[in-house]
Amino acid sequence: MVLLIIVRLLEIYDFIILLRCICSFIFMGTYNSFYMFLVKITEPVLSPVRNLLSRTPLGNLPLDFSPVIVMLLIGVLERWVYLLSKMF
């Protein structure tokens, strides 16, 4: 039961990251409290990945690929936790 709750929370966080990506195009360059809330929630996870990507050739591109990487990692973690929940 607890593992399924963790899976749901990961799905919600994945959706929040997607929502931040969409809102970054809508609220580009303007202050918006909803967008700033999304940034505050997602930045602690995206920032370390962004720093790692800056050391690779992907870091020189004008697009930020850190949300894509984090969403892929969340998907792997979701599947792992879901499979773990089926064992117990």
MOPAC internal coordinates of N, CA, C and O (Angstrom, degrees):
PM7 1SCF
backbone

  N    0.0000 0     0.00 0     0.00 0    0    0    0
  C    1.4519 1     0.00 0     0.00 0    1    0    0
  C    1.5358 1   111.67 1     0.00 0    2    1    0
  O    1.2310 1   121.00 1   134.07 1    3    2    1
  N    1.3256 1   115.69 1   -45.93 1    3    2    1
  C    1.4589 1   120.29 1  -179.62 1    5    3    2
  C    1.5298 1   110.32 1   -64.75 1    6    5    3
  O    1.2310 1   120.23 1   140.95 1    7    6    5
  N    1.3298 1   117.16 1   -39.05 1    7    6    5
  C    1.4530 1   120.33 1  -179.96 1    9    7    6
  C    1.5261 1   111.74 1   -66.07 1   10    9    7
  O    1.2310 1   120.27 1   145.45 1   11   10    9
  N    1.3162 1   117.09 1   -34.55 1   11   10    9
  C    1.4628 1   119.81 1   177.03 1   13   11   10
  C    1.5254 1   111.44 1   -68.93 1   14   13   11
  O    1.2310 1   120.46 1   146.56 1   15   14   13
  N    1.3212 1   116.72 1   -33.44 1   15   14   13
  C    1.4682 1   120.56 1   175.53 1   17   15   14
  C    1.5268 1   109.45 1   -65.82 1   18   17   15
  O    1.2310 1   120.51 1   140.51 1   19   18   17
  N    1.3302 1   116.63 1   -39.49 1   19   18   17
  C    1.4637 1   120.61 1   177.48 1   21   19   18
  C    1.5262 1   110.37 1   -62.50 1   22   21   19
  O    1.2310 1   120.64 1   138.74 1   23   22   21
  N    1.3358 1   116.39 1   -41.26 1   23   22   21
  C    1.4712 1   120.46 1   177.77 1   25   23   22
  C    1.5245 1   110.09 1   -60.61 1   26   25   23
  O    1.2310 1   120.12 1   135.98 1   27   26   25
  N    1.3214 1   117.38 1   -44.02 1   27   26   25
  C    1.4655 1   120.78 1   179.71 1   29   27   26
  C    1.5229 1   111.52 1   -64.08 1   30   29   27
  O    1.2310 1   120.35 1   139.45 1   31   30   29
  N    1.3321 1   116.93 1   -40.55 1   31   30   29
  C    1.4612 1   120.14 1   178.81 1   33   31   30
  C    1.5331 1   110.91 1   -65.04 1   34   33   31
  O    1.2310 1   120.52 1   142.27 1   35   34   33
  N    1.3236 1   116.62 1   -37.73 1   35   34   33
  C    1.4649 1   119.83 1   176.13 1   37   35   34
  C    1.5240 1   110.91 1   -65.15 1   38   37   35
  O    1.2310 1   120.18 1   141.54 1   39   38   37
  N    1.3247 1   117.26 1   -38.46 1   39   38   37
  C    1.4653 1   120.61 1   177.40 1   41   39   38
  C    1.5293 1   110.72 1   -64.08 1   42   41   39
  O    1.2310 1   120.41 1   139.68 1   43   42   41
  N    1.3152 1   116.82 1   -40.32 1   43   42   41
  C    1.4652 1   121.08 1   178.60 1   45   43   42
  C    1.5256 1   110.31 1   -64.56 1   46   45   43
  O    1.2310 1   120.62 1   136.57 1   47   46   45
  N    1.3264 1   116.42 1   -43.43 1   47   46   45
  C    1.4650 1   119.90 1   179.54 1   49   47   46
  C    1.5300 1   110.89 1   -64.93 1   50   49   47
  O    1.2310 1   120.67 1   142.04 1   51   50   49
  N    1.3146 1   116.32 1   -37.96 1   51   50   49
  C    1.4582 1   121.66 1   176.00 1   53   51   50
  C    1.5317 1   110.27 1   -60.00 1   54   53   51
  O    1.2310 1   120.75 1   137.00 1   55   54   53
  N    1.3184 1   116.17 1   -43.00 1   55   54   53
  C    1.4650 1   121.23 1   178.17 1   57   55   54
  C    1.5292 1   111.00 1   -65.35 1   58   57   55
  O    1.2310 1   120.17 1   141.65 1   59   58   57
  N    1.3301 1   117.28 1   -38.35 1   59   58   57
  C    1.4628 1   121.10 1   179.16 1   61   59   58
  C    1.5218 1   110.59 1   -63.71 1   62   61   59
  O    1.2310 1   120.31 1   140.40 1   63   62   61
  N    1.3331 1   117.01 1   -39.60 1   63   62   61
  C    1.4681 1   120.09 1   177.32 1   65   63   62
  C    1.5277 1   110.15 1   -64.53 1   66   65   63
  O    1.2310 1   120.43 1   136.64 1   67   66   65
  N    1.3255 1   116.79 1   -43.36 1   67   66   65
  C    1.4594 1   120.35 1   177.43 1   69   67   66
  C    1.5248 1   110.98 1   -61.20 1   70   69   67
  O    1.2310 1   120.74 1   137.62 1   71   70   69
  N    1.3125 1   116.19 1   -42.38 1   71   70   69
  C    1.4613 1   121.00 1   178.49 1   73   71   70
  C    1.5289 1   111.16 1   -62.83 1   74   73   71
  O    1.2310 1   120.43 1   141.53 1   75   74   73
  N    1.3228 1   116.79 1   -38.47 1   75   74   73
  C    1.4663 1   119.86 1   177.26 1   77   75   74
  C    1.5265 1   110.52 1   -63.53 1   78   77   75
  O    1.2310 1   120.33 1   138.54 1   79   78   77
  N    1.3253 1   116.98 1   -41.46 1   79   78   77
  C    1.4665 1   120.11 1   179.54 1   81   79   78
  C    1.5268 1   111.08 1   -62.35 1   82   81   79
  O    1.2310 1   120.57 1   137.17 1   83   82   81
  N    1.3116 1   116.52 1   -42.83 1   83   82   81
  C    1.4655 1   120.50 1   179.38 1   85   83   82
  C    1.5289 1   110.32 1   -66.39 1   86   85   83
  O    1.2310 1   120.56 1   135.36 1   87   86   85
  N    1.3238 1   116.53 1   -44.64 1   87   86   85
  C    1.4624 1   120.48 1  -178.66 1   89   87   86
  C    1.5256 1   112.28 1   -67.38 1   90   89   87
  O    1.2310 1   120.14 1   153.79 1   91   90   89
  N    1.3237 1   117.34 1   -26.21 1   91   90   89
  C    1.4651 1   118.73 1   179.81 1   93   91   90
  C    1.5255 1   111.21 1   -65.05 1   94   93   91
  O    1.2310 1   120.25 1   153.65 1   95   94   93
  N    1.3252 1   117.12 1   -26.35 1   95   94   93
  C    1.4654 1   119.87 1   175.87 1   97   95   94
  C    1.5260 1   111.29 1   -82.76 1   98   97   95
  O    1.2310 1   120.25 1   146.95 1   99   98   97
  N    1.3110 1   117.12 1   -33.05 1   99   98   97
  C    1.4660 1   121.23 1  -178.33 1  101   99   98
  C    1.5255 1   111.26 1   -74.81 1  102  101   99
  O    1.2310 1   120.29 1   133.96 1  103  102  101
  N    1.3314 1   117.05 1   -46.04 1  103  102  101
  C    1.4662 1   121.92 1  -175.20 1  105  103  102
  C    1.5204 1   111.88 1  -100.91 1  106  105  103
  O    1.2310 1   119.96 1  -147.62 1  107  106  105
  N    1.3038 1   117.67 1    32.38 1  107  106  105
  C    1.4582 1   121.73 1  -175.45 1  109  107  106
  C    1.5274 1   111.26 1   -59.64 1  110  109  107
  O    1.2310 1   120.99 1   -59.59 1  111  110  109
  N    1.3257 1   115.71 1   120.41 1  111  110  109
  C    1.4558 1   120.80 1   174.70 1  113  111  110
  C    1.5186 1   115.48 1    77.21 1  114  113  111
  O    1.2310 1   119.63 1  -176.65 1  115  114  113
  N    1.3133 1   118.31 1     3.35 1  115  114  113
  C    1.4634 1   119.95 1   178.89 1  117  115  114
  C    1.5154 1   109.67 1  -117.31 1  118  117  115
  O    1.2310 1   121.31 1   -26.15 1  119  118  117
  N    1.3112 1   115.10 1   153.85 1  119  118  117
  C    1.4547 1   120.14 1   177.04 1  121  119  118
  C    1.5188 1   108.52 1   -84.62 1  122  121  119
  O    1.2310 1   121.01 1   -54.16 1  123  122  121
  N    1.3014 1   115.67 1   125.84 1  123  122  121
  C    1.4472 1   121.67 1   176.84 1  125  123  122
  C    1.5207 1   107.40 1  -139.48 1  126  125  123
  O    1.2310 1   120.16 1   -52.43 1  127  126  125
  N    1.3209 1   117.30 1   127.57 1  127  126  125
  C    1.4695 1   120.40 1  -174.91 1  129  127  126
  C    1.5269 1   112.15 1   -64.81 1  130  129  127
  O    1.2310 1   119.75 1   144.76 1  131  130  129
  N    1.3283 1   118.08 1   -35.24 1  131  130  129
  C    1.4590 1   120.46 1   178.85 1  133  131  130
  C    1.5233 1   110.46 1   -66.09 1  134  133  131
  O    1.2310 1   120.66 1   135.22 1  135  134  133
  N    1.3369 1   116.34 1   -44.78 1  135  134  133
  C    1.4597 1   120.20 1   179.11 1  137  135  134
  C    1.5291 1   110.63 1   -64.89 1  138  137  135
  O    1.2310 1   120.08 1   139.20 1  139  138  137
  N    1.3303 1   117.45 1   -40.80 1  139  138  137
  C    1.4581 1   120.48 1   178.75 1  141  139  138
  C    1.5303 1   110.90 1   -64.04 1  142  141  139
  O    1.2310 1   120.08 1   145.77 1  143  142  141
  N    1.3316 1   117.46 1   -34.23 1  143  142  141
  C    1.4639 1   121.52 1   174.82 1  145  143  142
  C    1.5273 1   110.66 1   -63.41 1  146  145  143
  O    1.2310 1   120.49 1   136.58 1  147  146  145
  N    1.3448 1   116.67 1   -43.42 1  147  146  145
  C    1.4676 1   120.46 1   177.81 1  149  147  146
  C    1.5286 1   110.95 1   -63.20 1  150  149  147
  O    1.2310 1   120.60 1   140.06 1  151  150  149
  N    1.3180 1   116.46 1   -39.94 1  151  150  149
  C    1.4655 1   120.45 1   178.84 1  153  151  150
  C    1.5288 1   110.03 1   -63.85 1  154  153  151
  O    1.2310 1   120.72 1   136.49 1  155  154  153
  N    1.3302 1   116.22 1   -43.51 1  155  154  153
  C    1.4575 1   120.22 1  -178.65 1  157  155  154
  C    1.5328 1   111.40 1   -62.37 1  158  157  155
  O    1.2310 1   120.17 1   144.57 1  159  158  157
  N    1.3235 1   117.28 1   -35.43 1  159  158  157
  C    1.4660 1   121.22 1  -179.14 1  161  159  158
  C    1.5269 1   111.84 1   -76.66 1  162  161  159
  O    1.2310 1   120.00 1   142.21 1  163  162  161
  N    1.3258 1   117.60 1   -37.79 1  163  162  161
  C    1.4609 1   120.38 1  -171.81 1  165  163  162
  C    1.5241 1   113.97 1   -95.52 1  166  165  163
  O    1.2310 1   119.64 1   157.29 1  167  166  165
  N    1.3050 1   118.29 1   -22.71 1  167  166  165
  C    1.4607 1   120.51 1  -174.33 1  169  167  166
  C    1.5309 1   114.29 1   -61.75 1  170  169  167
  O    1.2310 1   118.61 1   143.67 1  171  170  169
  N    1.3376 1   120.25 1   -36.33 1  171  170  169
  C    1.4761 1   118.39 1   178.08 1  173  171  170
  C    1.5359 1   113.97 1   -59.82 1  174  173  171
  O    1.2310 1   119.89 1   154.79 1  175  174  173
  N    1.3145 1   117.82 1   -25.21 1  175  174  173
  C    1.4614 1   120.84 1   178.60 1  177  175  174
  C    1.5287 1   110.73 1   -93.49 1  178  177  175
  O    1.2310 1   120.30 1   140.57 1  179  178  177
  N    1.3174 1   117.03 1   -39.43 1  179  178  177
  C    1.4593 1   120.37 1  -176.81 1  181  179  178
  C    1.5300 1   113.11 1   -73.56 1  182  181  179
  O    1.2310 1   120.10 1   146.23 1  183  182  181
  N    1.2996 1   117.41 1   -33.77 1  183  182  181
  C    1.4618 1   120.86 1  -175.54 1  185  183  182
  C    1.5311 1   113.35 1   -61.15 1  186  185  183
  O    1.2310 1   118.62 1   132.34 1  187  186  185
  N    1.3434 1   120.23 1   -47.66 1  187  186  185
  C    1.4682 1   118.78 1   178.10 1  189  187  186
  C    1.5317 1   112.79 1   -62.55 1  190  189  187
  O    1.2310 1   120.18 1   143.53 1  191  190  189
  N    1.3179 1   117.26 1   -36.47 1  191  190  189
  C    1.4606 1   120.26 1   178.30 1  193  191  190
  C    1.5237 1   109.66 1   -68.01 1  194  193  191
  O    1.2310 1   120.17 1   140.29 1  195  194  193
  N    1.3197 1   117.28 1   -39.71 1  195  194  193
  C    1.4578 1   121.64 1   177.72 1  197  195  194
  C    1.5328 1   110.40 1   -62.09 1  198  197  195
  O    1.2310 1   120.51 1   139.54 1  199  198  197
  N    1.3332 1   116.63 1   -40.46 1  199  198  197
  C    1.4640 1   120.35 1   177.99 1  201  199  198
  C    1.5220 1   111.27 1   -64.34 1  202  201  199
  O    1.2310 1   120.27 1   139.47 1  203  202  201
  N    1.3352 1   117.08 1   -40.53 1  203  202  201
  C    1.4676 1   120.20 1   176.76 1  205  203  202
  C    1.5203 1   111.50 1   -65.23 1  206  205  203
  O    1.2310 1   120.56 1   139.27 1  207  206  205
  N    1.3274 1   116.53 1   -40.73 1  207  206  205
  C    1.4581 1   120.41 1   179.87 1  209  207  206
  C    1.5245 1   112.43 1   -67.37 1  210  209  207
  O    1.2310 1   120.41 1   152.86 1  211  210  209
  N    1.3190 1   116.83 1   -27.14 1  211  210  209
  C    1.4665 1   119.29 1  -179.27 1  213  211  210
  C    1.5268 1   111.33 1   -66.43 1  214  213  211
  O    1.2310 1   120.28 1   160.93 1  215  214  213
  N    1.3193 1   117.07 1   -19.07 1  215  214  213
  C    1.4663 1   121.21 1   178.74 1  217  215  214
  C    1.5264 1   112.69 1   -88.80 1  218  217  215
  O    1.2310 1   120.38 1   179.68 1  219  218  217
  N    1.3123 1   116.88 1    -0.32 1  219  218  217
  C    1.4590 1   121.89 1  -179.10 1  221  219  218
  C    1.5297 1   109.07 1  -113.34 1  222  221  219
  O    1.2310 1   120.15 1    -8.47 1  223  222  221
  N    1.3380 1   117.32 1   171.53 1  223  222  221
  C    1.4749 1   119.00 1   176.09 1  225  223  222
  C    1.5376 1   113.35 1   -61.14 1  226  225  223
  O    1.2310 1   119.84 1   156.22 1  227  226  225
  N    1.3334 1   117.92 1   -23.78 1  227  226  225
  C    1.4667 1   120.13 1   177.74 1  229  227  226
  C    1.5231 1   111.69 1   -68.44 1  230  229  227
  O    1.2310 1   120.49 1   158.22 1  231  230  229
  N    1.3195 1   116.67 1   -21.78 1  231  230  229
  C    1.4596 1   120.35 1  -179.66 1  233  231  230
  C    1.5075 1   113.84 1   -70.38 1  234  233  231
  O    1.2310 1   119.98 1   163.95 1  235  234  233
  N    1.3266 1   117.64 1   -16.05 1  235  234  233
  C    1.4620 1   121.25 1  -179.21 1  237  235  234
  C    1.5227 1   113.09 1   -91.66 1  238  237  235
  O    1.2310 1   120.13 1   177.31 1  239  238  237
  N    1.3118 1   117.35 1    -2.69 1  239  238  237
  C    1.4611 1   120.72 1  -179.36 1  241  239  238
  C    1.5286 1   110.55 1   -83.54 1  242  241  239
  O    1.2310 1   119.95 1   -26.20 1  243  242  241
  N    1.3281 1   117.69 1   153.80 1  243  242  241
  C    1.4688 1   119.52 1  -178.90 1  245  243  242
  C    1.5309 1   113.81 1   -74.39 1  246  245  243
  O    1.2310 1   119.65 1   168.89 1  247  246  245
  N    1.3227 1   118.27 1   -11.11 1  247  246  245
  C    1.4724 1   121.55 1   177.83 1  249  247  246
  C    1.5151 1   110.30 1   -96.59 1  250  249  247
  O    1.2310 1   121.03 1   -33.99 1  251  250  249
  N    1.3212 1   115.63 1   146.01 1  251  250  249
  C    1.4567 1   121.66 1   177.74 1  253  251  250
  C    1.5319 1   108.19 1   -92.20 1  254  253  251
  O    1.2310 1   120.52 1   -68.04 1  255  254  253
  N    1.3149 1   116.61 1   111.96 1  255  254  253
  C    1.4558 1   121.15 1  -179.50 1  257  255  254
  C    1.5319 1   113.39 1   -91.92 1  258  257  255
  O    1.2310 1   119.89 1  -178.21 1  259  258  257
  N    1.3194 1   117.82 1     1.79 1  259  258  257
  C    1.4633 1   119.76 1  -178.42 1  261  259  258
  C    1.5348 1   112.75 1   -61.62 1  262  261  259
  O    1.2310 1   118.27 1   141.71 1  263  262  261
  N    1.3431 1   120.91 1   -38.29 1  263  262  261
  C    1.4714 1   118.08 1   176.72 1  265  263  262
  C    1.5359 1   112.83 1   -62.71 1  266  265  263
  O    1.2310 1   120.70 1   143.56 1  267  266  265
  N    1.3256 1   116.26 1   -36.44 1  267  266  265
  C    1.4695 1   119.64 1   179.86 1  269  267  266
  C    1.5229 1   110.07 1   -65.26 1  270  269  267
  O    1.2310 1   120.51 1   134.65 1  271  270  269
  N    1.3273 1   116.63 1   -45.35 1  271  270  269
  C    1.4583 1   121.11 1  -179.94 1  273  271  270
  C    1.5275 1   110.52 1   -62.81 1  274  273  271
  O    1.2310 1   120.40 1   134.11 1  275  274  273
  N    1.3287 1   116.84 1   -45.89 1  275  274  273
  C    1.4698 1   120.56 1  -179.46 1  277  275  274
  C    1.5266 1   110.63 1   -64.14 1  278  277  275
  O    1.2310 1   119.98 1   139.60 1  279  278  277
  N    1.3296 1   117.63 1   -40.40 1  279  278  277
  C    1.4664 1   119.72 1   179.52 1  281  279  278
  C    1.5266 1   110.85 1   -65.85 1  282  281  279
  O    1.2310 1   120.17 1   142.85 1  283  282  281
  N    1.3243 1   117.28 1   -37.15 1  283  282  281
  C    1.4649 1   119.88 1   175.45 1  285  283  282
  C    1.5254 1   110.94 1   -64.52 1  286  285  283
  O    1.2310 1   120.40 1   136.56 1  287  286  285
  N    1.3247 1   116.84 1   -43.44 1  287  286  285
  C    1.4633 1   120.31 1   178.93 1  289  287  286
  C    1.5306 1   111.59 1   -65.23 1  290  289  287
  O    1.2310 1   120.26 1   141.55 1  291  290  289
  N    1.3179 1   117.11 1   -38.45 1  291  290  289
  C    1.4640 1   120.34 1   176.89 1  293  291  290
  C    1.5217 1   109.77 1   -63.91 1  294  293  291
  O    1.2310 1   120.02 1   139.39 1  295  294  293
  N    1.3271 1   117.57 1   -40.61 1  295  294  293
  C    1.4576 1   120.75 1   177.87 1  297  295  294
  C    1.5197 1   112.19 1   -61.11 1  298  297  295
  O    1.2310 1   120.45 1   137.80 1  299  298  297
  N    1.3195 1   116.75 1   -42.20 1  299  298  297
  C    1.4683 1   120.57 1   177.06 1  301  299  298
  C    1.5215 1   110.24 1   -64.68 1  302  301  299
  O    1.2310 1   120.50 1   136.24 1  303  302  301
  N    1.3255 1   116.65 1   -43.76 1  303  302  301
  C    1.4611 1   121.01 1   179.46 1  305  303  302
  C    1.5270 1   111.29 1   -64.31 1  306  305  303
  O    1.2310 1   120.08 1   139.75 1  307  306  305
  N    1.3215 1   117.45 1   -40.25 1  307  306  305
  C    1.4698 1   121.15 1   176.76 1  309  307  306
  C    1.5219 1   111.22 1   -58.73 1  310  309  307
  O    1.2310 1   120.46 1   132.46 1  311  310  309
  N    1.3130 1   116.73 1   -47.54 1  311  310  309
  C    1.4645 1   120.76 1  -179.23 1  313  311  310
  C    1.5170 1   111.36 1   -64.28 1  314  313  311
  O    1.2310 1   120.69 1   140.38 1  315  314  313
  N    1.3308 1   116.29 1   -39.62 1  315  314  313
  C    1.4466 1   120.79 1   179.50 1  317  315  314
  C    1.5308 1   110.63 1   -64.41 1  318  317  315
  O    1.2310 1   120.22 1   133.74 1  319  318  317
  N    1.3252 1   117.19 1   -46.26 1  319  318  317
  C    1.4689 1   121.00 1   179.57 1  321  319  318
  C    1.5221 1   110.25 1   -66.34 1  322  321  319
  O    1.2310 1   120.04 1   140.69 1  323  322  321
  N    1.3255 1   117.53 1   -39.31 1  323  322  321
  C    1.4627 1   120.66 1   178.80 1  325  323  322
  C    1.5300 1   110.70 1   -63.10 1  326  325  323
  O    1.2310 1   120.13 1   135.07 1  327  326  325
  N    1.3197 1   117.35 1   -44.93 1  327  326  325
  C    1.4644 1   120.26 1   177.38 1  329  327  326
  C    1.5321 1   111.36 1   -64.42 1  330  329  327
  O    1.2310 1   120.91 1   143.17 1  331  330  329
  N    1.3119 1   115.87 1   -36.83 1  331  330  329
  C    1.4622 1   120.06 1   177.02 1  333  331  330
  C    1.5259 1   110.53 1   -64.15 1  334  333  331
  O    1.2310 1   120.26 1   142.62 1  335  334  333
  N    1.3298 1   117.11 1   -37.38 1  335  334  333
  C    1.4627 1   120.23 1   179.20 1  337  335  334
  C    1.5238 1   111.41 1   -67.32 1  338  337  335
  O    1.2310 1   119.81 1   150.44 1  339  338  337
  N    1.3203 1   117.96 1   -29.56 1  339  338  337
  C    1.4571 1   121.22 1   179.07 1  341  339  338
  C    1.5399 1   112.15 1   -73.27 1  342  341  339
  O    1.2310 1   120.88 1   157.08 1  343  342  341
  N    1.3395 1   115.92 1   -22.92 1  343  342  341
  C    1.4622 1   119.76 1   178.56 1  345  343  342
  C    1.5131 1   112.03 1   -73.97 1  346  345  343
  O    1.2310 1   120.56 1   149.11 1  347  346  345
  N    1.3258 1   116.53 1   -30.89 1  347  346  345
  C    1.4649 1   119.44 1  -175.27 1  349  347  346
  C    1.4800 1   111.56 1  -107.13 1  350  349  347
  O    1.2310 1   120.10 1   180.00 1  351  350  349

